[in-house]
Amino acid sequence: MTFGQFHAPRESSSRPLTSMADINVTPMVDVMLVLLVIFIIAAPFMTHAVKLDLPQAQSEAAPEQADTVSISFDADGILYWNNQVLAMTELEAKLAVQAKKNKQAEIQLRADKATRYEIIAKVMAAAQSQGLAKISFVTDSKQAKKP
């Protein structure tokens, strides 16, 4: 860059010392052109996606077995045992009773979207500690929501 350099007058010239106020923009333009070429080449790779045609499930709801326990969580983290409010402290005792009745009982977990995973993980750990290994997550199908 030549900004701020002084040119001494020639011996025959009577002009005073002046500063050169021109900025050399050629290196900046070169860098910008190189970046432009790089982005033009790299842009198709950044937007590349794999297209998949995923299968649609058309299954009927599985019938509930006699030894099925439904544990539900609402958005506030309130726990429900077969649609009855249950305190988290009473959960271990209920699971222990269920495990004594039938170790093969299925625990169905129904959770609101806003439920914290920590609560669900605690319930799953409590069920597994009592020997109840059949744990499933229940969701609403898209077909049920259509009018």
Residue pairs with C-beta under 8 A, 6 or more apart in sequence:
1 23
1 24
2 20
2 22
2 24
3 20
3 21
3 22
3 23
4 19
4 20
5 19
5 20
6 17
6 18
6 19
6 20
7 17
7 18
7 20
8 17
9 15
9 16
9 17
57 141
61 141
65 106
67 101
67 102
67 104
67 105
67 106
68 105
68 106
68 108
69 81
69 82
69 98
69 105
69 106
69 107
69 108
70 80
70 81
70 82
70 83
70 108
70 110
70 138
71 79
71 80
71 81
71 107
71 108
71 109
71 110
71 123
72 79
72 80
72 83
72 109
72 110
72 111
73 79
73 80
73 109
73 110
73 111
73 112
73 115
73 119
73 120
73 123
74 80
74 112
74 115
75 112
75 113
75 114
75 115
77 115
77 116
77 119
78 85
79 85
79 86
79 87
79 88
79 91
79 119
79 123
80 86
81 91
81 94
86 94
88 119
88 122
91 123
91 126
92 126
92 130
95 126
95 127
95 130
95 132
96 130
98 105
98 130
98 132
99 105
99 130
99 131
99 132
103 131
103 132
104 134
105 132
105 134
106 134
106 135
106 136
107 127
107 132
107 134
107 135
107 136
108 136
108 137
108 138
109 120
109 123
109 124
109 135
109 136
109 137
109 138
110 137
110 138
111 120
111 137
124 135
127 135
128 135
